[in-house]
Structures are given as structure tokens and as C-alpha cells.
Amino acid sequence: MKHMHTLLIIAITLLFAASPLFAAITVVSVKGDALYSDGGAFKPLQKGMQLKEGTKIQTGAKSQAVLDIDGHIVTIKSFTLIKVYKNIAKKD
């Protein structure tokens, strides 16, 4: 029984240790002109979209996009171009 308990603890630890590798990037809201590119041409960004690491997001005048990056809310203001990574957003 003790051996099973130890294996369970190890499995749970590995599960939580691996979770940052698969960070969820979700579009919470979009206002105005916000576009994204995952390697190709820029397309309109839409609420509810799931984005992958390396996606570029661009906002125009009087625009903003709000992202949930692995549980952290990030607001992208007007006239911004960023590239989104696992659990951080870096200016491009």
C-alpha cells in the first residue's frame, strides 16, 4: 500500500510539473481592430480562440485584446504588436 501511495504522489507531481509546458492561451475579449498571425497572413482575432505559442497579435487604433495566458490576464492596448509565448507575452 505504501508503494502505491508513493507512485500516486510521483504521478501527481509529474502531472503538475508538466503543465507549464502546455500553457493555455485564450482570447477573452476583442475590441476594435485586432489581428493575429500564427505564421501566415494576419487574420481577425476573435473571442474564445485558443492560440498557440509564437502567435503574433497586432492591435490598431482604439483597439485592445485581452488574453488569458495560463491563468494570467494580459491586456494588449492600441498600436501594439506582440508575440505570445507559453506563459509570458514579449514585445516583438
C-alpha angles and dihedrals in degrees: 000000000000089000091054091049091052092050091050092052091049092049093050091047092052091047093055093040091056096047096087088060089066101043115177115234111191130173106234098181143347127206122185123336110356123156136181137201127194093186102308134063120329114265133186113281114230135197113261096026119142111222129200128226113281095031114145119222123196128186128196135206116323089000137124141174126205118208133189105215109187092322096320118111114224123185117205109203131206121303095015132139116191138164114222121223131186100287103349137059117223126195110246 
